[in-house]
Amino acid sequence: MVAISEQLNDRTFKIDHLVEKPGAEETPSSYASVGGYLLTPDILPILAEEQISLRGEIELPEAISRLAQNETVYGRFIEGDYHDTGNPELYLRALVDVALADKTLGPGLGDYLRKKLHE
């Protein structure tokens, strides 16, 4: 989740810090960090120092939070559909949604899924 330090316009803001999966009681806002990042090389030394989390990962949100303490880090609201891919079923739903929206893949996949549902 994203803690915003300053709203710059209706879509752009400065990030104070990010919190990876904080839970409803500890979330700093209702804004999630859900997608890609455009990172500068300034993040690399911080990533090199990061410890492995309890989940066995180097947590990018923690590194971005550390960077935001010394550098300006910006966020931007984006338009589009959000897909949670936190488990295999949700991941498959996201794949199907994206494929159905594709002009090339969508029609054939839609026909296939309708056929499968009626078997």
DSSP file (Angstrom, degrees, kcal/mol; ACC not computed):
  #  RESIDUE AA STRUCTURE BP1 BP2  ACC     N-H-->O    O-->H-N    N-H-->O    O-->H-N    TCO  KAPPA ALPHA  PHI   PSI    X-CA   Y-CA   Z-CA
    1    1 A M              0   0    0      0, 0.0    18,-2.5     0, 0.0     2,-0.5   0.000 360.0 360.0 360.0 155.4    0.0    0.0    0.0
    2    2 A V  E     -A   18   0A   0     29,-2.9     2,-0.6    16,-0.2    29,-0.5  -0.860 360.0-156.7-109.2 128.8    1.2    3.5   -0.7
    3    3 A A  E     -A   17   0A   0     14,-3.0    13,-3.3    -2,-0.5    14,-1.2  -0.923  21.7-148.3 -98.0 118.2    1.6    6.3    1.8
    4    4 A I  E     -A   15   0A   0     -2,-0.6    11,-0.2    11,-0.2     3,-0.1  -0.734  19.3-175.7 -92.8 130.6    1.4    9.6   -0.1
    5    5 A S  E    S+     0   0A   0      9,-2.4     2,-0.3    -2,-0.4    10,-0.2   0.776  74.3   5.8 -93.0 -30.1    3.3   12.6    1.1
    6    6 A E  E     -A   14   0A   0      8,-1.1     8,-3.1     0, 0.0     2,-0.6  -0.927  61.5-139.4-157.8 128.4    2.1   15.1   -1.4
    7    7 A Q  E     -A   13   0A   0     -2,-0.3     6,-0.3     6,-0.2     3,-0.1  -0.794  18.9-177.0 -86.0 121.8   -0.6   15.1   -4.1
    8    8 A L        -     0   0    0      4,-2.3     2,-0.3    -2,-0.6     5,-0.2   0.829  64.9 -27.2 -91.6 -36.1    0.9   17.0   -7.1
    9    9 A N  S    S-     0   0    0      3,-1.8    -1,-0.3     0, 0.0     3,-0.0  -0.860  88.6 -64.7-157.9-167.3   -2.2   16.8   -9.4
   10   10 A D  S    S+     0   0    0     -2,-0.3     3,-0.1     1,-0.2    -3,-0.0   0.685 132.2  21.0 -67.3 -14.9   -5.2   14.5   -9.9
   11   11 A R  S    S+     0   0    0      1,-0.1    66,-2.8    65,-0.1     2,-0.4   0.527 112.9  68.7-126.4 -10.9   -3.0   11.6  -11.0
   12   12 A T  E     + B   0  76A   0     64,-0.2    -4,-2.3    62,-0.0    -3,-1.8  -0.905  52.1 160.3-121.5 142.0    0.6   12.2   -9.7
   13   13 A F  E     -AB   7  75A   0     62,-2.2    62,-2.8    -2,-0.4     2,-0.4  -0.965  38.6-108.1-151.0 163.0    1.9   12.2   -6.2
   14   14 A K  E     -AB   6  74A   0     -8,-3.1    -9,-2.4    -2,-0.3    -8,-1.1  -0.814  35.5-131.6 -94.6 139.5    5.0   11.9   -4.1
   15   15 A I  E     -A    4   0A   0     58,-3.4    58,-0.4    -2,-0.4   -11,-0.2  -0.782  21.0-175.4 -95.4 130.3    5.4    8.7   -2.2
   16   16 A D  E     -     0   0A   0    -13,-3.3     2,-0.3    -2,-0.5   -12,-0.2   0.892  70.0 -37.3 -83.4 -49.6    6.4    8.7    1.5
   17   17 A H  E     -A    3   0A   0    -14,-1.2   -14,-3.0    51,-0.1    -1,-0.4  -0.977  50.9-125.3-166.5 165.3    6.7    5.0    1.7
   18   18 A L  E     -A    2   0A   0     43,-0.5     2,-0.4    -2,-0.3   -16,-0.2  -0.897  14.5-156.8-116.9 148.7    5.2    1.6    0.6
   19   19 A V        -     0   0    0    -18,-2.5     2,-0.6    -2,-0.3    14,-0.2  -0.987  15.5-136.2-128.9 121.9    4.0   -1.2    2.8
   20   20 A E  S    S-     0   0    0     -2,-0.4    39,-0.0     1,-0.2    -2,-0.0  -0.672  78.8 -28.2 -80.1 116.7    3.9   -4.7    1.5
   21   21 A K  S    S+     0   0    0     -2,-0.6    -1,-0.2     1,-0.1     3,-0.1   0.908  75.5 172.8  45.1  64.2    0.6   -6.5    2.5
   22   22 A P        -     0   0    0      0, 0.0     4,-0.3     0, 0.0     3,-0.1   0.700  38.3-119.7 -76.3 -17.9    0.0   -4.5    5.7
   23   23 A G    >>  -     0   0    0      1,-0.1     3,-0.9     2,-0.1     4,-0.6  -0.009  34.6 -76.8  87.7 155.9   -3.5   -5.8    6.5
   24   24 A A  T 34 S+     0   0    0      1,-0.2     3,-0.5     2,-0.2    -1,-0.1   0.823 128.2  53.5 -60.7 -34.8   -6.6   -3.7    6.8
   25   25 A E  T 34 S+     0   0    0      1,-0.2    -1,-0.2    -3,-0.1    -2,-0.1   0.761 116.6  35.8 -74.0 -24.8   -5.7   -2.3   10.2
   26   26 A E  T <4 S+     0   0    0     -3,-0.9    -1,-0.2    -4,-0.3    -2,-0.2   0.279  80.6 127.3-115.5  10.5   -2.2   -1.1    9.3
   27   27 A T     <  -     0   0    0     -4,-0.6     3,-0.0    -3,-0.5   -25,-0.0  -0.491  51.1-147.4 -72.1 136.6   -2.6    0.2    5.8
   28   28 A P  S    S-     0   0    0      0, 0.0     2,-0.3     0, 0.0   -24,-0.2   0.616  74.3 -15.4 -80.0 -11.2   -1.4    3.8    5.3
   29   29 A S        -     0   0    0      2,-0.1   -26,-0.1   -26,-0.1    -3,-0.0  -0.941  69.8 -96.5-167.4-176.2   -4.0    4.6    2.6
   30   30 A S  S    S+     0   0    0     -2,-0.3     2,-0.5   -29,-0.1   -27,-0.1   0.210  89.8 103.7 -99.9  14.2   -6.5    3.0    0.2
   31   31 A Y        -     0   0    0    -29,-0.5   -29,-2.9     2,-0.0     2,-0.3  -0.852  56.2-158.8-102.3 126.5   -4.0    3.2   -2.6
   32   32 A A        -     0   0    0     -2,-0.5     2,-0.8   -31,-0.2    -2,-0.1  -0.738  19.0-134.4-103.0 150.8   -2.3    0.0   -3.7
   33   33 A S        +     0   0    0     -2,-0.3    -2,-0.0   -14,-0.2   -15,-0.0  -0.896  44.5 154.2 -98.7 103.3    1.0   -0.4   -5.6
   34   34 A V        +     0   0    0     -2,-0.8    49,-0.1     2,-0.1    -1,-0.1   0.420  44.2  28.9-119.0   1.3   -0.1   -3.0   -8.0
   35   35 A G  S    S-     0   0    0      1,-0.3     2,-0.1    47,-0.0    -2,-0.0  -0.290  89.2 -22.8-138.1-142.8    2.0   -2.9  -11.1
   36   36 A G        -     0   0    0     -2,-0.1     2,-0.4     1,-0.0    -1,-0.3  -0.296  46.9-143.1 -78.5 161.8    5.2   -2.1  -12.8
   37   37 A Y        -     0   0    0     -2,-0.1     2,-0.7     2,-0.0    -1,-0.0  -0.950   7.8-148.6-124.3 144.8    7.8    0.3  -11.6
   38   38 A L        -     0   0    0     -2,-0.4     2,-0.3     2,-0.0    -2,-0.0  -0.929  34.3-176.3-109.9 102.7   10.0    2.6  -13.5
   39   39 A L        -     0   0    0     -2,-0.7    -2,-0.0     2,-0.0     0, 0.0  -0.762  20.1-142.0-108.6 146.0   13.1    2.6  -11.4
   40   40 A T    >   -     0   0    0     -2,-0.3     3,-1.8     1,-0.1     4,-0.3  -0.543  39.2 -98.8 -93.3 167.2   16.3    4.6  -11.7
   41   41 A P  T >  S+     0   0    0      0, 0.0     3,-1.4     0, 0.0    -1,-0.1   0.649 111.2  85.8 -60.8 -13.3   19.8    3.1  -10.9
   42   42 A D  T 3> S+     0   0    0      1,-0.3     4,-0.5     2,-0.2    -3,-0.0   0.749  82.8  59.4 -59.4 -23.0   19.5    4.8   -7.4
   43   43 A I  H <> S+     0   0    0     -3,-1.8     4,-2.5     1,-0.2    -1,-0.3   0.740  86.0  78.5 -77.9 -22.9   17.6    1.7   -6.2
   44   44 A L  H <> S+     0   0    0     -3,-1.4     4,-2.2    -4,-0.3    -1,-0.2   0.891  91.5  47.6 -60.8 -46.5   20.4   -0.7   -7.0
   45   45 A P  H  > S+     0   0    0      0, 0.0     4,-1.0     0, 0.0    -1,-0.2   0.881 113.4  50.5 -62.6 -34.0   22.6    0.0   -3.9
   46   46 A I  H >X S+     0   0    0     -4,-0.5     4,-1.0     1,-0.2     3,-0.6   0.924 110.0  49.0 -67.9 -44.0   19.5   -0.3   -1.7
   47   47 A L  H >< S+     0   0    0     -4,-2.5     3,-0.6     1,-0.2    -1,-0.2   0.877 105.9  58.1 -62.0 -36.7   18.5   -3.6   -3.2
   48   48 A A  H 3< S+     0   0    0     -4,-2.2    -1,-0.2     1,-0.2    -2,-0.2   0.794 110.4  43.8 -63.8 -27.0   22.0   -4.9   -2.7
   49   49 A E  H << S+     0   0    0     -4,-1.0    -1,-0.2    -3,-0.6    -2,-0.2   0.605  88.7 114.3 -91.9 -13.6   21.7   -4.2    1.0
   50   50 A E    <<  -     0   0    0     -4,-1.0     2,-0.2    -3,-0.6     8,-0.0  -0.255  60.3-133.4 -65.5 145.0   18.2   -5.6    1.5
   51   51 A Q        -     0   0    0      1,-0.1     8,-0.5     8,-0.1     2,-0.3  -0.587  29.1 -95.9 -90.9 156.8   17.7   -8.7    3.6
   52   52 A I        -     0   0    0     -2,-0.2     6,-0.2     6,-0.1    -1,-0.1  -0.588  45.0-130.8 -72.7 131.8   15.6  -11.7    2.5
   53   53 A S    >   -     0   0    0      4,-3.6     3,-2.0    -2,-0.3    -1,-0.1  -0.149  28.3 -95.0 -76.7 175.5   12.1  -11.4    4.0
   54   54 A L  T 3  S+     0   0    0      1,-0.3    -1,-0.1     2,-0.1    -2,-0.1   0.753 127.7  58.5 -62.2 -23.8   10.2  -14.0    5.9
   55   55 A R  T 3  S-     0   0    0      2,-0.2    -1,-0.3     1,-0.0     3,-0.1   0.398 122.4-107.9 -85.9   2.9    8.6  -14.9    2.6
   56   56 A G  S <  S+     0   0    0     -3,-2.0     2,-0.3     1,-0.3    -2,-0.1   0.742  82.2 112.4  80.7  23.5   12.0  -15.6    1.1
   57   57 A E  S    S-     0   0    0     -6,-0.1    -4,-3.6     2,-0.0     2,-0.7  -0.875  73.5-118.8-126.3 156.0   12.0  -12.5   -1.1
   58   58 A I        -     0   0    0     -2,-0.3     2,-0.8    -6,-0.2    -6,-0.1  -0.893  43.3-132.7 -85.9 118.9   13.9   -9.2   -1.4
   59   59 A E     >  -     0   0    0     -2,-0.7     4,-1.6    -8,-0.5     3,-0.3  -0.653  18.0-164.2 -84.5 110.4   10.9   -6.8   -0.9
   60   60 A L  H  > S+     0   0    0     -2,-0.8     4,-2.7     1,-0.2     5,-0.2   0.889  88.0  58.9 -60.9 -41.4   10.9   -4.1   -3.5
   61   61 A P  H  > S+     0   0    0      0, 0.0     4,-2.4     0, 0.0   -43,-0.5   0.894 104.8  51.0 -56.9 -37.8    8.4   -1.9   -1.6
   62   62 A E  H  > S+     0   0    0     -3,-0.3     4,-2.2     2,-0.2    -2,-0.2   0.914 111.0  48.0 -64.2 -42.0   10.8   -1.8    1.3
   63   63 A A  H  X S+     0   0    0     -4,-1.6     4,-2.3     2,-0.2    -1,-0.2   0.905 111.6  49.7 -65.0 -41.2   13.7   -0.7   -1.0
   64   64 A I  H  X S+     0   0    0     -4,-2.7     4,-2.4     2,-0.2    -2,-0.2   0.898 109.3  52.8 -64.7 -39.3   11.5    1.9   -2.5
   65   65 A S  H  X S+     0   0    0     -4,-2.4     4,-0.8    -5,-0.2    -2,-0.2   0.912 109.2  48.8 -61.1 -42.5   10.5    3.2    0.9
   66   66 A R  H >< S+     0   0    0     -4,-2.2     3,-0.8     1,-0.2     4,-0.5   0.909 110.9  50.4 -64.3 -40.9   14.2    3.5    1.9
   67   67 A L  H >X S+     0   0    0     -4,-2.3     4,-2.7     1,-0.2     3,-1.5   0.894 104.4  58.9 -62.2 -39.2   14.8    5.4   -1.4
   68   68 A A  H 3< S+     0   0    0     -4,-2.4    -1,-0.2     1,-0.3    -2,-0.2   0.689  94.3  65.6 -66.4 -18.1   11.9    7.7   -0.6
   69   69 A Q  T << S+     0   0    0     -3,-0.8    -1,-0.3    -4,-0.8    -2,-0.2   0.748 120.2  19.3 -74.0 -21.9   13.6    8.7    2.6
   70   70 A N  T <4 S+     0   0    0     -3,-1.5     2,-0.3    -4,-0.5    -2,-0.2   0.600 127.7  38.4-120.6 -19.8   16.5   10.3    0.7
   71   71 A E  S  < S-     0   0    0     -4,-2.7     2,-0.5    -5,-0.1    -1,-0.1  -0.856  87.8 -96.6-129.3 162.4   15.2   10.9   -2.8
   72   72 A T        -     0   0    0     -2,-0.3     2,-0.5    -3,-0.1    -3,-0.1  -0.716  38.4-169.1 -81.8 127.4   11.9   12.0   -4.3
   73   73 A V        -     0   0    0     -2,-0.5   -58,-3.4   -58,-0.4     2,-0.3  -0.977   6.1-156.9-118.8 127.7    9.8    9.0   -5.4
   74   74 A Y  E     -B   14   0A   0     -2,-0.5     2,-0.3   -60,-0.2   -60,-0.2  -0.744   7.4-166.6-106.3 151.5    6.8    9.6   -7.5
   75   75 A G  E     -B   13   0A   0    -62,-2.8   -62,-2.2    -2,-0.3     2,-0.4  -0.902   4.6-157.8-127.8 161.9    3.6    7.6   -8.1
   76   76 A R  E     -B   12   0A   0     -2,-0.3     2,-0.3   -64,-0.2   -64,-0.2  -0.991  18.7-125.9-144.1 131.5    0.9    7.9  -10.7
   77   77 A F        -     0   0    0    -66,-2.8     2,-0.3    -2,-0.4   -46,-0.0  -0.583  32.6-160.3 -71.3 136.0   -2.6    6.7  -10.7
   78   78 A I        -     0   0    0     -2,-0.3     2,-0.3     2,-0.1    -1,-0.0  -0.860  12.1-126.4-118.2 155.1   -3.3    4.6  -13.8
   79   79 A E        +     0   0    0     -2,-0.3     2,-0.3     2,-0.0     0, 0.0  -0.750  60.2  72.9 -97.5 147.2   -6.5    3.6  -15.4
   80   80 A G  S    S-     0   0    0     -2,-0.3     2,-0.3     2,-0.0    -2,-0.1  -0.807  81.0 -47.8 141.5 179.4   -7.4    0.1  -16.2
   81   81 A D        -     0   0    0     -2,-0.3     2,-0.5     2,-0.0    -2,-0.0  -0.624  45.1-139.9 -85.9 141.8   -8.5   -3.1  -14.6
   82   82 A Y        -     0   0    0     -2,-0.3     2,-0.5   -47,-0.0   -47,-0.0  -0.878  16.2-168.6-101.2 131.9   -6.8   -4.5  -11.5
   83   83 A H        -     0   0    0     -2,-0.5     2,-0.4   -49,-0.1     7,-0.0  -0.978  13.5-146.6-123.1 119.1   -6.2   -8.2  -11.3
   84   84 A D        +     0   0    0     -2,-0.5    10,-0.2     1,-0.1     3,-0.2  -0.714  16.8 179.6 -78.3 129.1   -5.1   -9.9   -8.1
   85   85 A T        +     0   0    0     -2,-0.4     6,-0.2     1,-0.1    -1,-0.1  -0.062  37.2 125.9-120.6  31.7   -2.8  -12.8   -9.0
   86   86 A G  S    S+     0   0    0      4,-0.1    -1,-0.1     5,-0.0     3,-0.0   0.542  74.6  24.2 -74.3  -7.6   -2.0  -13.9   -5.5
   87   87 A N  S  > S-     0   0    0     -3,-0.2     4,-2.4     1,-0.1     5,-0.2  -0.958  91.1 -97.7-147.8 166.9   -3.1  -17.5   -6.0
   88   88 A P  H  > S+     0   0    0      0, 0.0     4,-2.3     0, 0.0     5,-0.2   0.861 119.5  50.4 -58.2 -39.4   -3.4  -19.9   -9.0
   89   89 A E  H  > S+     0   0    0      2,-0.2     4,-2.3     1,-0.2     5,-0.2   0.937 112.5  45.9 -65.3 -45.0   -7.2  -19.3   -9.5
   90   90 A L  H  > S+     0   0    0      1,-0.2     4,-2.2     2,-0.2    -1,-0.2   0.879 111.4  53.5 -64.6 -36.9   -6.9  -15.5   -9.5
   91   91 A Y  H  X S+     0   0    0     -4,-2.4     4,-2.3     2,-0.2    -1,-0.2   0.923 109.4  47.9 -62.4 -44.5   -3.9  -15.7  -11.8
   92   92 A L  H  X S+     0   0    0     -4,-2.3     4,-2.6     2,-0.2    -2,-0.2   0.896 109.4  53.1 -64.6 -39.5   -5.9  -17.8  -14.3
   93   93 A R  H  X S+     0   0    0     -4,-2.3     4,-2.7     2,-0.2    -1,-0.2   0.919 109.1  49.8 -60.4 -42.5   -8.8  -15.4  -14.1
   94   94 A A  H  X S+     0   0    0     -4,-2.2     4,-2.5   -10,-0.2     5,-0.2   0.924 110.3  50.0 -62.7 -44.0   -6.5  -12.5  -14.9
   95   95 A L  H  X S+     0   0    0     -4,-2.3     4,-2.6     1,-0.2    -2,-0.2   0.922 112.0  47.8 -59.6 -44.6   -5.1  -14.4  -17.9
   96   96 A V  H  X S+     0   0    0     -4,-2.6     4,-2.9     2,-0.2     5,-0.2   0.932 111.8  49.9 -63.6 -45.9   -8.6  -15.2  -19.2
   97   97 A D  H  X S+     0   0    0     -4,-2.7     4,-1.5     1,-0.2    -2,-0.2   0.923 113.9  44.8 -58.6 -45.5   -9.7  -11.5  -18.8
   98   98 A V  H  X S+     0   0    0     -4,-2.5     4,-0.7     1,-0.2    -1,-0.2   0.918 114.9  48.0 -66.4 -43.1   -6.6  -10.2  -20.6
   99   99 A A  H >< S+     0   0    0     -4,-2.6     3,-0.8    -5,-0.2     7,-0.2   0.900 109.7  52.4 -65.3 -40.8   -6.9  -12.8  -23.4
  100  100 A L  H 3< S+     0   0    0     -4,-2.9    -1,-0.2     1,-0.2    -2,-0.2   0.829 107.5  53.0 -64.8 -30.6  -10.7  -12.2  -23.9
  101  101 A A  H 3< S+     0   0    0     -4,-1.5     2,-0.3    -5,-0.2    -1,-0.2   0.655  87.8 100.4 -78.0 -15.0  -10.0   -8.4  -24.2
  102  102 A D  S <X S-     0   0    0     -3,-0.8     4,-2.5    -4,-0.7    -3,-0.0  -0.546  71.5-141.1 -74.7 131.9   -7.4   -9.1  -27.0
  103  103 A K  T  4 S+     0   0    0     -2,-0.3    -1,-0.1     1,-0.2    -4,-0.0   0.812 100.2  38.5 -63.5 -31.0   -8.7   -8.5  -30.5
  104  104 A T  T  4 S+     0   0    0      2,-0.1     4,-0.5     3,-0.1    -1,-0.2   0.911 127.4  30.0 -85.9 -47.1   -6.9  -11.5  -31.9
  105  105 A L  T  > S+     0   0    0      1,-0.1     4,-2.4    -6,-0.1     5,-0.3   0.828 105.4  74.3 -82.5 -33.5   -7.2  -14.0  -29.0
  106  106 A G  H  X S+     0   0    0     -4,-2.5     4,-2.9    -7,-0.2     5,-0.2   0.871  92.2  48.5 -54.8 -52.2  -10.6  -13.0  -27.6
  107  107 A P  H  > S+     0   0    0      0, 0.0     4,-2.2     0, 0.0    -1,-0.2   0.931 116.2  42.4 -59.9 -46.7  -13.1  -14.2  -30.1
  108  108 A G  H  > S+     0   0    0     -4,-0.5     4,-2.3     2,-0.2    -2,-0.2   0.906 116.4  48.0 -66.3 -41.5  -11.6  -17.7  -30.4
  109  109 A L  H  X S+     0   0    0     -4,-2.4     4,-2.8     2,-0.2     5,-0.2   0.903 110.0  52.9 -66.1 -40.1  -11.1  -18.1  -26.6
  110  110 A G  H  X S+     0   0    0     -4,-2.9     4,-2.3    -5,-0.3    -2,-0.2   0.921 110.1  47.8 -60.0 -44.6  -14.6  -16.8  -25.9
  111  111 A D  H  X S+     0   0    0     -4,-2.2     4,-2.2    -5,-0.2    -1,-0.2   0.924 112.3  49.6 -61.2 -44.5  -16.0  -19.4  -28.3
  112  112 A Y  H  X S+     0   0    0     -4,-2.3     4,-2.6     1,-0.2    -2,-0.2   0.922 111.1  48.4 -61.2 -45.8  -13.9  -22.1  -26.7
  113  113 A L  H  X S+     0   0    0     -4,-2.8     4,-2.3     2,-0.2    -1,-0.2   0.897 110.4  51.1 -65.2 -40.2  -15.0  -21.2  -23.1
  114  114 A R  H  X S+     0   0    0     -4,-2.3     4,-1.0    -5,-0.2    -1,-0.2   0.919 111.4  49.1 -60.9 -42.5  -18.7  -21.1  -24.1
  115  115 A K  H >< S+     0   0    0     -4,-2.2     3,-0.6     1,-0.2     4,-0.2   0.931 111.1  48.9 -61.8 -46.4  -18.3  -24.6  -25.6
  116  116 A K  H >< S+     0   0    0     -4,-2.6     3,-1.1     1,-0.2    -1,-0.2   0.863 107.3  55.7 -62.6 -36.9  -16.5  -25.9  -22.5
  117  117 A L  H 3< S+     0   0    0     -4,-2.3    -1,-0.2     1,-0.3    -2,-0.2   0.759 108.9  47.7 -68.4 -23.7  -19.2  -24.4  -20.2
  118  118 A H  T <<        0   0    0     -4,-1.0    -1,-0.3    -3,-0.6    -2,-0.2   0.326 360.0 360.0-101.1   7.8  -21.9  -26.3  -22.1
  119  119 A E    <         0   0    0     -3,-1.1    -1,-0.2    -4,-0.2    -2,-0.1   0.478 360.0 360.0 -77.3 360.0  -20.3  -29.7  -22.1
